[in-house]
Amino acid sequence: MAELDTRPVNPALNRPLSPHLGIYRPMLTMMMSITHRITGAALYAGTLLLAWWLLAAATDAKSFETAAWFMASPIGRLILFGFTWALFHHLLGGLRHFVWDMGRGMDHPEREYLAQGTMIGGIVLTILVWIAAYMAR
């Protein structure tokens, strides 16, 4: 007669794993989706910075001088550069999703081209805006 298996049964071990980053191989479209969410959150912080600058401009000269000094400092310019990149990256990511919502660009090569366009386009547009701003100074 066979012996009974008396080991404890863990039903969680028999269930399928929920998809997460440890299971999927990272792909460019997945990384662009994550970056899109991060840039969306960064735009909130950048908007607070913009609101601070506008309030300082509306308050008095001393407040505006403080805000302008911070924006012109190396850390302020780095933050503004990052804000500009986040704005363009998020914009292009939104356009990529709009194209997908129209049912286009979902197949393999187009999907990758759109993700690459989002990544490269955000960087190029940011650099062009900063070059134009420095030339206009």
N, C-alpha and C positions, 0 to 999 in steps of 0.2 A: 504494500500500500504506500502511495506517495505521501511525503510529508507536506504539511501546510506551510505556506510562506507567511511567517509572522512579522516580517519587516514592516515598519510603518509606511503607509502610502501617503505621498505628498501630491495632492491633485495639481498643485501649481506646476509641477515638473512635466505634466502631460499636456499642458495648455500651450498653444502657439505663442511665440514671443511677439510682443508688440513692437512695431517698427520704431527704430530710433537710430541715432547716428552711429552707434556701435555695430549695427547690422548692415546698413547700407554703405556701399563704397562711395566716398565723396565724389560728386560730379559738379561740373561748373554751374549748372542750373541750380543745384541745391545750394551751393555756396552763394550764388547771386540772390537767392531767396532769403537766406539768412542775413546777408549784407543789406538787403532791402529793408528788412525789419529793424536792423540796427540803425541804419540811416534815418528811418522814420522816427525812432526815439531820439536820435541826435538832433533832428530838426526841431524838436520841442525845446531842447536846451538852447539851440541857436536862436530860436524865436524869443526866448527870455532875454538873451543878450541883446537882440535887436530892440526889444521893448525897453530895456534899461537905457540904451542909447537914445531912443526917442523921448523917454521921460526926462532924461538929463538935458536934452536939447530944449524941451518945453519948460524946464524948471528955471535954471539960472546959469550964468556963465561958468561958475565954479564947478557945478555938477557936470556940465558938458565938457569942461576941460579935463576932469577926472576920467570920464568915459572915453574921450578922444585919446587921452594919454594911454589908457589900457589897450584900446584897439590898435594903437600905433606901436605898442611894445612888441618885442619878438614873440612872446607867448600869445598876445592878442592876435597878431597876424597869423600865427599858426592855427589858432582856433578859428579865425575867419576863413582861412584857406580850407580847413577841414569842413567848415559849414558849407562853403561853396561847393566842395566836392560832394558832400552828402546831399545837397539840394539837387545837383545834376544827376547823380547816381540814382537817387530816388525817383526823379522825374523820368529818366530813361527806363528804369525798372517798371514804373507805372505804364509807360507806353508799350513796353514788352508784354505786360499782362493784358493791355487793351488789344494788342494784336492777337494774343492767344484767345481772348474772349470772342473775337470775330471768327475763331476756328482756323486761324492761319498760323504757320510757323511751329506746329506741334511735332512734326516729324524730325528725325534725327539731325540731319545737317542744318536745317533752318533753326531748330531749337538752340543748337550750339552757337550758330552765328549771331542770333539775337542776344544770347548771354555774353558773348565776346564783345558785341557792339555796346552793350550796357556798360561793361567794365572799361573798355577802351574809350568809349564816348564820354563817360563821366570824367575821366582824367584829362582828355583833350580839351573838353569844353571848359573845365576849371582852369587849366593853364592859359587858354585863350582869353578868358575873362580877366585873369590877373595880369596878363601882358597888356591888354587893352586899358585896364585901370592904371597901370604904371605909366603907360604912354600918354594917357590923358592928364596925368598929374602935372 
